[in-house]
Amino acid sequence: MLNLATTIAFALVAGAIALTLWRLLTGPTIPDRILALDTLYVNAIALLVLLGIHLDSALYFEAALLIAMMGFVGTVALCKYLLRGDIIE
């Protein structure tokens, strides 16, 4: 049962990643593209967590945590650059 659920979840997350990449490439404004990048790293985290569940390994959960921290810092830096034109004050 768990194998079927992870297979379906992999397909759904892959579809979400494909739609997010489409928004990233065709986003009409810069904030849309920043939001697409933010959503893309959240989808990557979901994919790593699913892979960790499927392979029964804690290593993928640690990698997901690192991606979450780096994605948050990257999103904050991009938004700060967009608002002020400068990252470091």
CYANA upper distance limits for C-alpha pairs under 8 A (distance plus 0.5 A):
  1 MET  CA      5 ALA  CA      6.83
  2 LEU  CA      6 THR  CA      6.64
  3 ASN  CA      7 THR  CA      6.69
  3 ASN  CA     54 HIS  CA      7.78
  4 LEU  CA      8 ILE  CA      6.76
  5 ALA  CA      9 ALA  CA      6.57
  6 THR  CA     10 PHE  CA      6.45
  6 THR  CA     50 LEU  CA      7.15
  6 THR  CA     54 HIS  CA      7.16
  7 THR  CA     11 ALA  CA      6.89
  8 ILE  CA     12 LEU  CA      6.77
  9 ALA  CA     13 VAL  CA      6.56
  9 ALA  CA     50 LEU  CA      8.08
 10 PHE  CA     14 ALA  CA      6.51
 10 PHE  CA     47 LEU  CA      7.44
 10 PHE  CA     50 LEU  CA      7.66
 11 ALA  CA     15 GLY  CA      6.71
 12 LEU  CA     16 ALA  CA      6.76
 13 VAL  CA     17 ILE  CA      6.64
 13 VAL  CA     43 ASN  CA      7.05
 13 VAL  CA     46 ALA  CA      7.80
 13 VAL  CA     47 LEU  CA      7.11
 14 ALA  CA     18 ALA  CA      6.71
 15 GLY  CA     19 LEU  CA      6.74
 16 ALA  CA     20 THR  CA      6.57
 16 ALA  CA     43 ASN  CA      7.64
 17 ILE  CA     21 LEU  CA      6.60
 17 ILE  CA     40 LEU  CA      6.81
 17 ILE  CA     43 ASN  CA      6.79
 17 ILE  CA     44 ALA  CA      8.38
 18 ALA  CA     22 TRP  CA      6.80
 19 LEU  CA     23 ARG  CA      6.86
 20 THR  CA     24 LEU  CA      6.62
 20 THR  CA     36 ALA  CA      6.24
 20 THR  CA     37 LEU  CA      8.36
 20 THR  CA     39 THR  CA      7.43
 20 THR  CA     40 LEU  CA      6.67
 21 LEU  CA     25 LEU  CA      6.70
 21 LEU  CA     36 ALA  CA      7.83
 21 LEU  CA     40 LEU  CA      7.97
 22 TRP  CA     26 THR  CA      6.56
 22 TRP  CA     27 GLY  CA      8.46
 23 ARG  CA     27 GLY  CA      5.57
 23 ARG  CA     32 ASP  CA      8.11
 23 ARG  CA     33 ARG  CA      7.46
 23 ARG  CA     36 ALA  CA      6.72
 24 LEU  CA     32 ASP  CA      7.94
 24 LEU  CA     33 ARG  CA      5.43
 24 LEU  CA     34 ILE  CA      8.42
 24 LEU  CA     36 ALA  CA      5.81
 24 LEU  CA     37 LEU  CA      7.34
 25 LEU  CA     33 ARG  CA      8.14
 27 GLY  CA     32 ASP  CA      6.01
 27 GLY  CA     33 ARG  CA      6.05
 28 PRO  CA     32 ASP  CA      7.35
 28 PRO  CA     33 ARG  CA      8.44
 29 THR  CA     33 ARG  CA      7.15
 30 ILE  CA     34 ILE  CA      6.77
 31 PRO  CA     35 LEU  CA      6.60
 32 ASP  CA     36 ALA  CA      6.65
 33 ARG  CA     37 LEU  CA      6.72
 34 ILE  CA     38 ASP  CA      6.74
 34 ILE  CA     75 THR  CA      7.64
 34 ILE  CA     78 LEU  CA      7.80
 34 ILE  CA     79 CYS  CA      8.23
 35 LEU  CA     39 THR  CA      6.63
 36 ALA  CA     40 LEU  CA      6.47
 37 LEU  CA     41 TYR  CA      6.87
 37 LEU  CA     75 THR  CA      8.45
 38 ASP  CA     42 VAL  CA      6.97
 38 ASP  CA     71 GLY  CA      7.39
 38 ASP  CA     72 PHE  CA      8.43
 38 ASP  CA     75 THR  CA      6.97
 39 THR  CA     43 ASN  CA      6.67
 40 LEU  CA     44 ALA  CA      6.68
 41 TYR  CA     45 ILE  CA      6.68
 41 TYR  CA     67 ILE  CA      7.64
 41 TYR  CA     68 ALA  CA      7.73
 41 TYR  CA     71 GLY  CA      6.72
 42 VAL  CA     46 ALA  CA      6.84
 42 VAL  CA     68 ALA  CA      7.79
 43 ASN  CA     47 LEU  CA      6.66
 44 ALA  CA     48 LEU  CA      6.71
 44 ALA  CA     64 ALA  CA      8.27
 45 ILE  CA     49 VAL  CA      6.67
 45 ILE  CA     64 ALA  CA      5.45
 45 ILE  CA     65 LEU  CA      8.23
 45 ILE  CA     67 ILE  CA      7.30
 45 ILE  CA     68 ALA  CA      7.40
 46 ALA  CA     50 LEU  CA      6.63
 46 ALA  CA     64 ALA  CA      8.38
 47 LEU  CA     51 LEU  CA      6.65
 48 LEU  CA     52 GLY  CA      6.60
 48 LEU  CA     60 TYR  CA      6.18
 48 LEU  CA     61 PHE  CA      7.34
 48 LEU  CA     63 ALA  CA      7.94
 48 LEU  CA     64 ALA  CA      6.40
 49 VAL  CA     53 ILE  CA      6.73
 49 VAL  CA     60 TYR  CA      6.84
 49 VAL  CA     61 PHE  CA      6.23
 49 VAL  CA     64 ALA  CA      7.17
 50 LEU  CA     54 HIS  CA      6.55
 51 LEU  CA     55 LEU  CA      6.50
 51 LEU  CA     60 TYR  CA      7.47
 52 GLY  CA     56 ASP  CA      5.97
 52 GLY  CA     57 SER  CA      5.56
 52 GLY  CA     58 ALA  CA      6.77
 52 GLY  CA     59 LEU  CA      7.70
 52 GLY  CA     60 TYR  CA      5.49
 52 GLY  CA     61 PHE  CA      6.80
 53 ILE  CA     57 SER  CA      7.38
 57 SER  CA     61 PHE  CA      8.34
 58 ALA  CA     62 GLU  CA      7.23
 59 LEU  CA     63 ALA  CA      6.92
 60 TYR  CA     64 ALA  CA      6.62
 61 PHE  CA     65 LEU  CA      6.78
 62 GLU  CA     66 LEU  CA      6.87
 63 ALA  CA     67 ILE  CA      6.75
 64 ALA  CA     68 ALA  CA      6.63
 65 LEU  CA     69 MET  CA      6.85
 66 LEU  CA     70 MET  CA      6.69
 67 ILE  CA     71 GLY  CA      6.30
 68 ALA  CA     72 PHE  CA      6.64
 69 MET  CA     73 VAL  CA      6.86
 70 MET  CA     74 GLY  CA      6.54
 71 GLY  CA     75 THR  CA      6.53
 72 PHE  CA     76 VAL  CA      6.70
 73 VAL  CA     77 ALA  CA      6.62
 74 GLY  CA     78 LEU  CA      6.62
 75 THR  CA     79 CYS  CA      6.62
 76 VAL  CA     80 LYS  CA      6.51
 77 ALA  CA     81 TYR  CA      6.58
 77 ALA  CA     87 ILE  CA      6.70
 78 LEU  CA     82 LEU  CA      6.58
 79 CYS  CA     83 LEU  CA      6.65
 80 LYS  CA     84 ARG  CA      6.43
 80 LYS  CA     85 GLY  CA      7.79
 80 LYS  CA     86 ASP  CA      7.46
 80 LYS  CA     87 ILE  CA      6.38
 81 TYR  CA     85 GLY  CA      5.03
 81 TYR  CA     86 ASP  CA      5.43
 81 TYR  CA     87 ILE  CA      5.69
 82 LEU  CA     86 ASP  CA      8.44
